[in-house]
Amino acid sequence: YTPVLITGVWVGGDHPKVRFRYGGYGQGAAAALPIWARYMQKIYRDPLYKYSKNLSFQIPDEVLWELDCEDYRESRKRRFWH
């Protein structure tokens, strides 16, 4: 994820009567995800984009204030990914 780029992929018809023969083909992981993945791979390799893994989202002060409580600090200790 990067704070300097947002990407969305929508796959489907403009009319509600347009349907896939099998619903699984139209769901996001089957239709949109491969398009998004190829796009992001190209973006990350593009020297003009200058993607940096060191970029991160800045947390707004009002969110930091809300998170500054004992309950939140305790819940973070129990998470396995931190």
Secondary structure as UniProt FT lines:
FT   TURN            3..4
FT   TURN            16..17
FT   HELIX           23..26
FT   HELIX           28..45
FT   TURN            47..49
FT   TURN            53..54
FT   HELIX           61..67
FT   HELIX           70..78
FT   TURN            80..81
//
